Amino acid sequence: MELIKVDYNKCIKCGICVDICPSCILEMGEDGPVCNWDRGCMACGHCVAICPTAAMDNAHCQLAKQIPVPMPVLDSETAYNFLRMRRSIRNFKPQPVEEEKITKLLDIARYAPTAGNSQGLYYIVISDAETIRKIADLTAEWMQKEIEVNSPHSRYFSNILRTYHERKIDIIARNAPQLIFACARKLNLTGVSNCEQAWSYASLYAPTLGLGTTTAGFIQTCGISGYEPLVELLDIPKKQQIVGTLMVGYPKYKYQRLVERQHLKVEFR
Ligand SMILES: Cc1cc2nc3c(=O)[nH]c(=O)nc-3n(C[C@H](O)[C@H](O)[C@H](O)COP(=O)(O)O)c2cc1C
């Protein structure tokens, strides 16, 4: 199939597909949209998804594989409260999450936005307690090295390491039963940003599966830095880099209240 196929019998020449195409590869012709620059398509599927008469097909996002938008969409108050209910979960029940549920959690993350629709995040799920302990230890080692070169985070890291080493509290991995590492191709300059979006999707979806998550910030920063001992321990493929780490598990406690944030700061100009 050529990249874009238009059923001109169905097309009403509304021009919406031309308007919404992020790569501007469509133009309005006599009979409807035509595509003259098919190499720029980022396979986002907007043209197929928006067409009011299902006249548009795209080889990268075939019409036959797309489903109609399910109704009803959440009303704004329900959505607002749902979004506010998400909390970072740092206290987990010891039992690991079933692979099936983790797969569901990561599956929804595929729908998060990625730069240029690059997608392509690849996940490694660590469930072995001993390996998680080694990961936390290596992260602590990396933090110590950062302190030694006077990184701007030295003071903060020193406090964290005091808690970790002297008080023997796992402030790095929070005794999470599982850690999820996200990797992206080294050539993908936006892998870290893409991963942040993916974590948002996974974290917001997690409570619907009875799960809790928290970004493992120290571990992921260590991973993003490319700290060799961690990369080696995880056996990250050569062309991949770590772009994020998420703790996941069954929450030990249930939150009773929504907490307030700082005031909204916004300027309309
Ligand atoms: C980039 C990033 C890194 C984070 N790293 C950690 C971490 O290493 N350990 C931790 O316990 N929480 C971590 N958090 C969770 C934040 O502390 C938390 O989002 C914040 O305190 C607000 O609480 P809430 O998520 O429950 O609303 C991280 C969050 C983000 C966005």
The ligand as a Tripos MOL2 file, in Angstrom:
@<TRIPOS>MOLECULE
LIG
   31    33     1     0     0
SMALL
NO_CHARGES

@<TRIPOS>ATOM
      1 C1         11.9990   13.1130   38.4250 C.3       1 LIG1
      2 C2         11.5080   12.6140   39.7500 C.ar      1 LIG1
      3 C3         12.3590   11.9190   40.5910 C.ar      1 LIG1
      4 C4         11.9090   11.4370   41.8210 C.ar      1 LIG1
      5 N1         12.7450   10.6970   42.5930 N.ar      1 LIG1
      6 C5         12.3030   10.1600   43.7400 C.ar      1 LIG1
      7 C6         13.1540    9.2900   44.5110 C.ar      1 LIG1
      8 O1         14.2910    9.0040   44.1530 O.2       1 LIG1
      9 N2         12.6680    8.7860   45.6690 N.ar      1 LIG1
     10 C7         11.4140    9.0730   46.1000 C.ar      1 LIG1
     11 O2         11.0270    8.5850   47.1580 O.2       1 LIG1
     12 N3         10.5700    9.8870   45.3910 N.ar      1 LIG1
     13 C8         10.9880   10.4160   44.2190 C.ar      1 LIG1
     14 N4         10.1540   11.2070   43.4580 N.ar      1 LIG1
     15 C9          8.7900   11.4990   43.9420 C.3       1 LIG1
     16 C10         8.6450   12.9540   44.4370 C.3       1 LIG1
     17 O3          9.3080   13.0980   45.6610 O.3       1 LIG1
     18 C11         7.1420   13.2520   44.5560 C.3       1 LIG1
     19 O4          6.5990   13.2720   43.2660 O.3       1 LIG1
     20 C12         6.8180   14.5720   45.2470 C.3       1 LIG1
     21 O5          7.2620   14.5810   46.5720 O.3       1 LIG1
     22 C13         5.3010   14.8460   45.2320 C.3       1 LIG1
     23 O6          4.5890   13.8030   45.8480 O.3       1 LIG1
     24 P1          3.4980   12.9510   45.0600 P.3       1 LIG1
     25 O7          4.1260   12.3590   43.8480 O.co2     1 LIG1
     26 O8          3.0310   11.9050   46.0210 O.co2     1 LIG1
     27 O9          2.3770   13.8730   44.6810 O.co2     1 LIG1
     28 C14        10.5760   11.6830   42.2240 C.ar      1 LIG1
     29 C15         9.7060   12.3890   41.3680 C.ar      1 LIG1
     30 C16        10.1680   12.8310   40.1510 C.ar      1 LIG1
     31 C17         9.2120   13.5540   39.2280 C.3       1 LIG1
@<TRIPOS>BOND
     1     1     2 1
     2     2     3 ar
     3     2    30 ar
     4     3     4 ar
     5     4     5 ar
     6     4    28 ar
     7     5     6 ar
     8     6     7 ar
     9     6    13 1
    10     7     8 2
    11     7     9 ar
    12     9    10 ar
    13    10    11 2
    14    10    12 ar
    15    12    13 ar
    16    13    14 ar
    17    14    15 1
    18    14    28 ar
    19    15    16 1
    20    16    17 1
    21    16    18 1
    22    18    19 1
    23    18    20 1
    24    20    21 1
    25    20    22 1
    26    22    23 1
    27    23    24 1
    28    24    25 2
    29    24    26 1
    30    24    27 1
    31    28    29 ar
    32    29    30 ar
    33    30    31 1
@<TRIPOS>SUBSTRUCTURE
     1 LIG1         1 GROUP 0 **** ****
